Amino acid sequence: MAKKIPHHGKKRDRGHKPPPRHRHAMLPETAIVRITGTDNDGDALARLVVWDADQGPPPIIHMRPEQPGRPALAPGERILARLTPDGPGHYLGRTMKRISETPARILGVFKPGRSEHRIVPTDRRSKAEWIVPAGGENGAKDGEIVLAEPLPDHHRLGLKPARVVEVLGHVGDARSVSLICIHTHDIPTEFPADAIHDAEMAQGVPLGDRTDLRTVPLITIDGEDARDFDDAVFAEPDGNGFRLIVAIADVAHYVPTGSALDRSARTRGNSVYFPDRVVPMLPEALSNGWCSLRPNEERGCLFVEMRIGADGRKTGHRFGRGLMRSAARMTYEGVEQEQDRFPHLYAAYRALIAERNRRGTLDLDLPERKVVLSEAGQVLAVAPRPRLDSHRLIEEFMVLANVAAAEELERLHQPCMYREHAPPTEEKLANLRIFLSALGISLPAGDRVHPRDLDHVLKMVAGTPEAPMINDVMLRSQSQAAYSPDNIGHFGLALTRYAHFTSPIRRYSDLLVHRALIAGLKLGLDGLQAEEAAGFPETAEHITGTERRAQLAERDAVDRYLAAYMAEMVGERFAARISGVTRFGLFVTVSDSGASGLVPVSSLPDDYWQHDEGEQTLTGRRSHLVFKLAQDVEVRLVEATPVTGGLVFHIMQGIPSGARSRRR
């Protein structure tokens, strides 16, 4: 029997549906959009290139078909579109101008046929396949991942012709997952020849006017698989408190403003990390060479010397340019096992933790998953990533250095690229109150809360069955962090000013902060330039976008690896938790592996399902069966598609045992 639920595809049912809990912001009449995929009818879907997540989910834009004979709109292509409202959260778009700098490309898996071939998109949002006419396969074989470009439609209704321009490898190869994610998210991988040349010509820096730190036993602490070491730490007693030094690779010395290296670094914005590779912001000769603080090798650095009291409060700091020699390359696990070797580091860390607790920060307990690969790139396991005191030690040292950098730039009246984190919006806070009140938990009255109020809730429920879901919901209530030349503070860390200073190898924001410090303290001629400072607003928007692009790509890679890992488990049942509630179904996360997938509303027991966006529930009108966010459920895996990362589950709750047997 068909489900009695409104259809929310392109041809939407205008009938009854639960009222939304928030108003969608009206879009301008024209805007730049990016093609993300196709709908069930093969027409293009688009999203705004720039969208503030605090406004809620981005509107869905259905692009009207273009004139016959024109190349089809393909995923990744950017369009200046005229937008017309088409219901809450939906718009119709008409192409005004194609503005992509390069021809749009299609990424998919090649499937040969007798007279025509097909390309199955790797993007799960793309529903329509592409047709490759004979002669357009460019040597592609069955199951290979290909890049293709659209061809004129030739008036063939419903068919999207394309020709293969590059073969990337077989879908089962070890490199395929990250390659798919790199191309899906338009992450640049090739450095310009002049940037490579400049990086390979780099040399070590002389002592000159730098502070000599070569006798200070600074050490680097990183993950076991890290190849670039851009920060080193040192601590010693100082009266009733401690003297701390955080030394950071002097990337500004090697990457002058406006150079080929600078242009490519800004374009990338940041490094991107996958389970099997890194796409670096800087060429390897720098990122793993002269800008990596290798043990027992002299390296130029920017450093901050800080003094804290016994209570962990910073009492002073000074910045300088130095020459250092790392005494040891340590791992988090090694330092954790040998804490007695580093008593001053851990004593200073305990003082900083006490100050963090006094300040009242938001400390979400969100377990991370590590994908363990074989040498051939196959998934061996998905294991929890441990959260050690050594991790927190480095975090506290870096946070203190970042605060000092922001304070110093303000003192010097220099531009600063702040790392800002806005408080939760009124709407998100209201929804959080509704969720917590259902659990008998209240927040202080008022439209603003302090992070310690939220952290108090997390500490109150720690160790209870409800803790994971409350951490998840708390995360969803937060605004996304961003870069900005204007300071609004960092809500999560409960700090009035904050900037990124500690990772210039992998974040362009940190390189800008280094240059501003060099200019303000007159530490050299390679400081921040006036025209560069004038472009801070545009740069902030750009690097915020590249950071979010990297996060999406990294998440997509893990999803695809998890789908490959789960592909051998189709038909099995798992304990899971509902991690998302929508009108079209539920998203669930498997408890042991962290794999997430969709439970389509069509697979739920036959009913009229009503979606409450505020309370995050799906309720059966007739059965009164309720599915809510963070609810523990039992699910069965029915589909796993590694090439897209898609997992489809059926939920067992509400299904009679006889029906369960028939559904196997």
N, C-alpha and C positions, 0 to 999 in steps of 0.2 A: 504494500500500500504506500502511496506517495506521502511524503512528509507534508504536514500542514504547516508550512513555514514560508514566509515571503521570500521570493528569490531576490538576491541583491547583486546580480550581475549587471551587465550593460543595460539590458531591458528590465529595469527594476519594477517590482510590484509597488504601486503607489498606495496600497492598502494599509491596514493597521500595522503598526510596529511601535515598540516602546519609545517614548520620547527621549531624545538624547539628553545627557546630563550637562552638556556644555554647548555653547554656540560655536560653530566653526567660523573662524575669521574670514571675512570676505576678501577674495583675492582681487588684485588689480585687473583692469580690463586686458592688459597685455603683460606677459611675463616670459622669462626664459625657462624652458622646461627641458628635462632629459628623458628620452625614451627608455622605459624600463623593461618592456616586454610587450606581449600581446594578450588580448582577451580571448574568450572562447570563439568569437567570430573572426579572429585573425586581425582585428584592428589594433592599432598601437595604443598602449597605455603609457602615461607620462607622469612625472612628479616634478615639482618645482626644484630648480637647482639650489636655491637658497630657501631654507625653511627653519624656523625656530621651533624646536621640539616642545618648548613650553606652551605653545599654542595648541597642543594636542596632536593627534594623528594627522599626517599630511593629507590634503585632499587628493582624491583620485581623479585623474584627468583622462578622458577618452578622446583621442585625437580623431577628428573626422577623416575619412579616406581622402587621399589626394587625387588629382586628376589621373586618369589612365595613362600609362606610358612613363610616368615618373618613377624613379627608384623608390622602393618602399622605405618607410621610416624604420630604422633598425635600432636595436638596443644600444645605448651609449650615445646616440646622436642628440645634439642639442638644437633646440628649435625656439625661435621667437614665435609665440602663439597668442592668438586672441582667444580669451576665455569667456565662456558663458555659463552661468550657474545652471545646474541640472539636478537639484535636490541637495539635501544636507551632505556636505563632504564630497560632492561630485561635481565635476565641470566637464563641459564639452570644449575641446580645443580645435582651432583651425590654424593651419600653418601659415604664418606670414613670411618667415624667412628662415632658411637653414643656416645656422651659424657655426656648425662644427668645423674645427680647423683641419680635420682629416676626414676622409670618407668613413662613414659608419661601418662598423664591422659586426659580423655575427659570429658568435662562438658556439660550437656545438659538436655533436658526435656524428660522423659520416656513416650513412647506411646506404650501401649500393643497391641498385635495382636494375631491371632489364634495359629500359630505355631512359629512365630518369632516376636520379638518386635523391636521397633526402638528407637533411641536416636536422637532427633533434637538438634543440637548444639546451645548453647546460644550466640556464637560468630557470628556476622552477616557476617564476612568474610568467614565463613565455609559454603560451598554450599552443601556438601554431607552429608547425614544422615548415622548413624551407625546401623548395624543390631545386635540385641541381640538374640542369639539362646536360645531355651527353656532350662530353668535351669540356665541361666546366669543373671536372673533379680534380684536375691538377695533380694527378698521381695519388690521391687519397685512397686509403684502403678501409675496409669494414672495421668499425670500432675505433678509428683514429679521431683525435680531437683536431678540429680544423678552425681556422679563421676564414670567413667568407665575406664577400661584399654583395649588397643587393644588386639585382639587375632590373631593367624595366619590366613592368608587369605583362606587357603585351596583351592586355585586356582579358587575361585568363582569370576569371572571377574566383577568388578564394585561394589562389596559389601565389606564393611568394618566391619568385625565382632568385637564385644567387649563384655565384661562382666561387670556388675555393681559391684563396690566395696564399695560404700558408698551412702546412701540416705541422702540428705541435708535438705529436706523439700519440701513443696508444692510450686509451682510456684506463687501462690497467697498469700503466707504468708508474713507477714511484714518483716521478715528477709531475704527473698529470693534475693532482689535486691543487697544488699551489699555483700551477700554470693557469688553471681555469679561474682561480680567484684573482690572480694578477690581471688577467685580461678582462674579466667581468667588471672589475672596479677601476679599470684604466690606470693602473699603477705603472709608472715609467720604470723600466728596468735597464735601459741602455744609457750610459753616460756619453756626452759629447766627447769627441776625440781630444779637443783642447782641454777639457776638464781632466781626462785621464792623464794627459801629458803633464799638466801642472801638478797633479797629485804624485806622479812618479818622479818628478824632479825635486820634490820636497827633501829637505835635509833637517838635521837636528838643530836646535837653537843654542847659541852660546850663552854663557852666564851674563855677560854685559852688566846692565844695571838691575838685573833681576835679583830677587832675594834667594840666597842659597839655602835650599831645603834638603840638600842631598844627604845630610847626616840625620835628618828626622826620620824615624822608622815608620813612615807611612805605609799602609797596606791596602790592597784592593780586596773587596769581598763581593763575589758575583756567583751566578749559577755555574754548575759544573760544565755546561755546554757553551758558556759565554766565550766570545772571541775578542770582543773589544772591551777594554777596561778604562772607563772615562772618569772614575772618581776614586779617591783614596782618602783614608781617614787616620786620625791620630788623636789620642787623648792622654792627658797626664794630670795629676792633682795640682791644684793651684789655690793655696790657702784653704778655705772651707769648701771650695768648689772645684772646677775643672777648667783646664785650657784645652780647647778642641781645635783641630785644623782639618778642614775639608779642602782637598786639592783637586782641581778639575782640569782635564786636558785643555791646552790652549789652542782651541780650534781656530780662533780669530786670527792667529798668527799665520795660519796656512790657507785661510779662506777669506781673501780681501773682498770688501764690498764691491759689487759690480763685476767681479771676475767670473770666468766660466764655471768655476767650482761653486761660487756663490749663487749663480743663476740656476744651476742644476739642483743645488741644495734647497733653494726656495721653492722650486717647482715641486719637488718631492715632499717638502715640509717636515718629513720624519721618516725614520726607518720603519719597515713593516716586517713582522716576525711570524713565520709559519713553522709548523712542527719539523719541516725538513730543510728550511733555508731562511735566509734573511735577505730582504731587499733593502740595502743600506742607503742612508741619505748621502753619504760621502763615499768616494771610491775606496777600494780595499787598501790601497797604498797608504791612505790616511786612517780610515776607520779601524783597520787592524794593524796599522803600522805606526807612523809618527804621532798620531793622536790617541794611541792606546798606551796606557800607563803600564807597560810590561815590567816585570820584576828585574831589578838590577840593571836597568837601562835608563839613561838620562832622558828626561822629557820636560819640555816647557809646560807650565801650568799657570792658571789663575787660582789663587787660594784665598780662603777667608779664615782668619784666626779669630776664634770666639771664646769668650769667657762666660761661664755660667756659675750661679751659686749652687749651694747644696740642694736648694729647692728646685733646681732645673731652669730657673729664669735666666735669660741672657742678660748680662750686665755690660757687655761691650763687644765690639768687633772691629776688625780692620781687614781691608782687601789689599792684595798685592799680586804682582806677577813674579813667578819664581821658576827655579830649576830644581827638579826633584828626581829621586831615584827610589822607586817602589821597593820596599824591603821584602815583600812576599805577595804572591797571588794566592788568595785564600778563597775557598768556597763557603757558601752558607752552612753546608753540612759539616765541613771541617771546623769552622769556628764554633759551631754549636757543640761539637764533641770535645773541643779543647778550650772551653771558656777560661780555664785557669791560666792559659797563656796570655789572656787579654783582660786582666782584671780592671784596668782603668777604663777601657772601652765599655765594659759592662756596667761599671759603677756610674759612669756618665750617662749611659743609656737608662739606668733605673731612675736617675734624677730627671731626665727628660720625660720619661713616662709619667712620673709623678706630676710634672707640670702640665702634661697633656690632660691627665685626669682632672686636675684642678680647673683647667680651662674649659673642659666639658666638650669634647669633640664627638662626632658621630663615627662609631667604629663598627661598620657592618660586618657580619660574619657570613661571607659569601665564599663557599668552598670553590677553588679552582680545580680544573681537570687538566691533567697532562697526558697528551697522546704519545705513547711509546711506540716507536717505529723500529722495524728491523732494518738491516743494511739495504735491503731491497725495497724499502719504503712501505712494507705491509704493516698494518696495525697489529701490534702484539698485545697491547693492553691500553686501557684508559684508567689512569690512576689518579687519586686525589693528590694535588700539589700541597706538600706540607707547609704549614705556617709556623715558622720557627722564630725564636727570640732574635736570632741573627738577622733575619729579614727585617724585623721591627727596629733593630738597632740601626741599620743603615737608613731605614726610612726616617727615623727621628733625627739623625745627623743631617740628612738631606733637607728635611723640612726646615730645620733651624738655619741652614745655609741659605735656603731660598727666601726665608723671611728677612735675613740680613741683607740680601741683595736688593730686595724691594725697598727696605728702609734706607739703604745707602744711596740708591738712585733718587729717592725723594729728597734726601739731605743735600744731594748735589744738584737738585733741580734738573735732573736728566730725564728724558723720556724713558718709560718703562713698559715692557710688554708683560702686563699682569696676567696671572692665572686666576680667573675669577670663577666663583661658584655661587650662584644666586640662591636665596632661600626658596623653599617650595612655593609655588603659586597658591593663591587662595583656593583655587579649584582643586588642586592636588591635595592640599592640606585638608579640605573639607571631605574629600573622598577617603583620605587616610583616617580621619576621625570616625567616619561611618564604619569603616572596616574594623577599627580597634574597639569601638563601642560594642560591636556584636560579640566581641570576646571579653567584654567586661573591663576594658582598659580605656582610660581617659587621658587626654592631654590637657595641659593648662589652657584656660580660656584665652581668647584673643585670636587675631588673624595672623599673628607671627609667633613662631616658637623658636627656642634656642636649641642648638644641636644637642645640648646635654639633656633636654627633655626627651628627645627621640632616643638617645643612647640609654637613658634610664629605662625606657620600655624594653630595649634589647637586653639589657642586663637582668631585668625582672623576669624575662621569659627564657633566659639562657638555660639550655639543658632540657627544656620541655619539648614535647612533640610539636607544639605550635611554633617553636623558634625558627625553623627554616622558612615557613610561609611568612612570618612577620618580617624577617629580614628581606625576603623577596619583595613584599609589598612596600616596605620602607624604601628600598632601592627605587622602585617605580615612582615613588612620590617625589624623588629628588629632581632638581634641575640638572641639565648637563653642564659640565664645566666647559669653559671656553677661554680664548685668549682675547685680551682687549687692552688698548692703551689707557683706558679709564678704569679706575679702581672702584670696585664695589665690595671687595673683601672675598673671603673664602668661607662659605657657610659651613661646609662639612668639617673643616679643620678649626673652625671658630677663630679665624685670624682676620684682622682688619686689613692686612696687606700681604700679598704673596706673589712671588714670581718664580719661574723655572730658571734655574742657574746651573744645575748639576749634570746635565746630559747633552752638551752641545754636539757630540758625535751623532746623536740620533734624533735631536729635536732642534728645528730652526729657531724656535722661540728662545732657547737658551743661548744660542749664538748671538742673537740680538741683544740679550741682557749683558753678555760678555762685552760686546762692542760698546754698549752704553757705559759700562763701568770703566773701560779703558779710556774712553773719551773724557768722562767726568773726573777721573783720578789722574789724567794726563800720564798714562802708562805706555804710550806709544802713538804712532801715527795711523794705526789700523783700527781706530775706534769708530763709533757710530757717526755716519755722515748726515748732514742736515737734510738732504733730499730723501735719505733712507728713513729718517725719523718722521718726515712729513707723510710718508706712505704707511705709517703704522696701522691706521684703521683698516686699510685694504689688506695689508699683510696679515693682520689679526684674523680677519674673516677667512682669508685663504688657508692659513695654517690650522684654524679650527676645522675647516672642511677636510683638509688632508688627514688630520688626526681621526676624524670620524670615518673617513673612507678606509683608513687602515684598520680601525676597529671592526668595521663590517667585513672586510676581507679576511681578517684573522678569524673572526667568528665563523664565516662561511667555510673556511678551510677545516676548522675543527668539526663543523657539522658534516662535511663530506667524509672526513676520516671516520667519524662515528657511524655514518650510514654504511660505509664499507665494513666496519667492524660488526655492525648489527645485521648485515645482509645474510649471514649464515644462521640467524636466529629467527627468521620469519616463522610465525606460528606459535612462538613461545610467549608466555605470560610474564609480566613484570609488575613490581610495585612501582608506582609513579605518583607524581603530584601535579595537579592542574596548575600550569604556569601562565595561562592566558585564557581569557574568555571573550569570545566574539560572537557576532550574530551567525557566522557561518560554521562555527564549531569551537572546539576546545583545543588548546595547546597543552601538552603534557610533557613532563620531564621525568625520565627514568631515574630512580633513586640511586642505583649503584654506578651507572656509567655517566650520568648527566646528559644522555642523548635526549633531544627534544623533537617532537613531531606533532602532527595534527590528528585530532579525532573529528572527522567531518560530521556535521549535524545530521547528514543523511544516514549515518550509521547508528545514531542514538535511537532508543525505543520510540516507536511511532507516537507522535504527539505534536501539539502546537507549542513550539519552544519560544519563550519570551526572554529577551536579553535585557538585563538591567546594567547599564554601563557604570553607574555610580557604585553599586554593590558588587559588581563583577560576578554576576550569576547568570545562568541559563536555567529557566524554570519551565517544566512541563505543565501546561494549563490543565490538562485532564489528570495526569498521573501525580502531579505535585512533586515530582522528582526534581531535586535541585542539585545543580553542579555549580560549585563556587571556586573562586580563586584560592589556590594553595590547599585544596582538598586532597586528601590521600585517596587514590583509586587503584584499581587493578586494571591493567590494559593488556591487550594482545597485539603483537606486531603483525600487520598484514601486508606491509609493503616497505621496502628499503631500496632507494635509488641513489647509489654513491655518486653518480655523475652530477646530480643536482643537490645532493645532501638531503633529499626529502625522505621523511619517515611518516608512515600513516599507521595509526593505531585504531583499534576498536576498544571501547570501554566496556567493562564487564558489569558495572553497577546498573541495576534496573533491567537486566536481561535475564529471563527465566533460565534455569539450568538446561532445560530441553532445547531452548533456542540457542544457548551457548554451544551445545554439541553440534547443532545444524550449521552454525556459522563457521566451524573449523574448516 
